[in-house]
Amino acid sequence: MQGMNSGLKPVVRTVKSGRPAAAGELQKYALPVGLPVLAIALAEFLIFSGNMGAAVWLHIGTITALALSSMFIREQEIIRLHQALMLLPILRLVNLSMPIFFDTTLYTFIFIYGPLAFPVAIVAWHQRPSLGEIGITGEKLGHYMLLSVPLGFLLGLGEYATIRTGYLIPDLSFKNLLMLTIVMVFFVGLVEEVIFRSILQTQLEKVLGIKEALIITSVLFGLMHSGYGTPYEIFYTGFVGLIMGIAFLRTRSLPFIAVLHGFVNVFLFGIIPHLHEAYGLF
């Protein structure tokens, strides 16, 4: 993870977030930003504690309140931020409402993240971000792809040590690894990174500043993993979210972050559990 800073230079961005937020700005945005963030966090804590019904209703209420907020708020940056925050309870509700159709849950990810691509695309279309803000760039793509594999292994190994996941594929055949990689990169990694980094972190940078955006996005990223039922997973994925947030800030490369996220899951749910079972590694 220390190697992430090597060779990654900050790029010039068009978002107006290259300065820390002033104290007055933080106070000004405390309610319109803090309330929905706290509501989402509370709902995830309810899931963590096993109170699923209350969590679902709180997420539904949060979506409704954020959707109606544009009737009372005139600042476009806050409206766009509320649109970004709406995607998190939508992600959770789709996740909770999805039945298990298959013996392995790998295909369930397709049915969760495939439909999620539509609200994500609607928010992105409405906000009209630049390609640079989204992170669509081919700059140094080859270097980033090579870096994503060892970095994904290290982050995946750390998460495996935290929660000891099972595998989502029956063996490490090329076909199964290819399917796992496609699902984790193009469904899970891409959709989550567009939500958390391209949209949410970018909008928080515009409203609050870089440091605050990194902290809030990382905390929410960790809390959205509350379903695992362990505080260690929440803290660890929050740390991983911070690493990915910094990497996105430094590179503005969505392909890099999406592939990195995908490979973390490939190692976590495929390669490492099989190597542990077969050879006692890790």
C-alpha positions, 0 to 999 in steps of 0.5 A, a space after each residue: 500500500 505504501 507503493 501507491 504514492 510512487 509515481 502518482 502525481 496530482 493532476 489538475 482538476 476543474 472541481 473547485 476543491 483545491 482548498 480546505 473548507 473555511 470554518 464558516 462554510 463547514 457551519 453553513 453546510 453542517 445541516 444539509 450535509 450532516 443530517 443525511 450522512 448521519 441518517 445513512 450511518 444510523 441505518 447502517 448501524 441498525 443493520 449491524 445491530 440486527 434491526 433490519 426493519 427499522 434500517 429499511 424504513 430509515 433508508 426509505 425515509 432518507 431517500 424521500 427526504 433527499 428527493 424532496 430537498 430540492 424544493 427547499 434548497 436552491 444551491 445546486 451543489 447541495 442538490 447534486 450532493 443530495 442526489 449522490 447521497 441518495 445512491 447509498 440507501 438505494 444500493 442498500 435497499 436493492 441489496 436487501 431486497 434481492 433473493 438468492 436465485 443460485 446456489 452460489 451468490 456470485 450471480 446475485 451481484 449481477 442482479 444487484 449491480 446491474 439494476 443499480 447502473 440505471 440510477 447511477 447513470 441518471 444521476 451522472 446524466 443530470 449532474 453533467 460532470 466532466 470526463 475528468 471529474 468522473 475519472 474517464 481517462 486513458 493516461 498511464 492506464 497500463 501502469 495503473 492496471 499493473 499496479 492494481 493486481 499486487 495492490 489488490 492482492 495486499 488489500 484483499 489479503 488484509 480483508 481476508 485476515 479480517 473476515 475469513 470469507 468463503 469462495 464464490 467459485 468452485 475452483 480456480 479454473 480459467 473459466 471461473 476466474 474469468 467470470 469472477 473477474 468480470 463480475 467483480 470489475 465491471 459490476 461491483 467495482 465499476 458501479 461502487 467506484 462511480 458512486 463513491 468516488 466519481 460522484 459522491 467524493 467529487 461532490 463533497 470536494 466541491 462543497 466541503 473540500 478535499 480532506 472532508 470529502 475523503 473522510 466522509 466518503 471513507 466512513 460511509 464506504 466502511 459503514 456500507 459493509 455493516 452487513 458482515 456483522 463485525 466492526 473490524 470489517 467496517 474499520 478495514 473497509 473504511 481504511 480501504 475506502 480511504 486508500 482508494 479515495 486518495 488513489 482517485 484523488 491523485 490519479 483521477 483514473 476511474 479505470 484504475 480504481 474500478 479494476 483495483 476494487 475488482 481485484 480486491 474482491 477477486 482475491 478475497 472471494 476467489 483466489 485466497 480462500 482456495 489457496 488457504 483451503 488447499 495449501 493452508 496459505 494465508 
